[in-house]
């Protein structure tokens, strides 16, 4: 089983469901500003689902995924949960506490991209 392909597919499906819920179920319940926050969460979830799928595809070329790919996938999943999840909760509840979590998710996204850069630059995946 490829954990990152599976996680990417599940999180992609969830992004469609959450996005549709935001567009159709919340449009009359939330302010325009809150809806924009929610939409930002969906948008970034989709971007990083694509990155997670790339990590999953790249990892199929190895008997054991290089550390940089594993870290990249873990950071992308963590970023989706923390960044997008906190924006969803912040938009729905209005509780500013959730907004404090969002930058931590953003840092996870950055770390995921850095890990992917290491994989690309290193050349020999077994040494990453």
Secondary structure, DSSP 4 states (H G I P E B T S, - for coil): --HHHHHHHHHHHHHHHHHHIIIIISTTTS-HHHHHHHHHHHHHHHHHHHHHHHHHHHHTTSSS--HHHHHHHHHHHHHIIIIIHHHHHHHHH--HHHHHHHHHHHHHHHHHHHHHHHHHHHS-GGG-
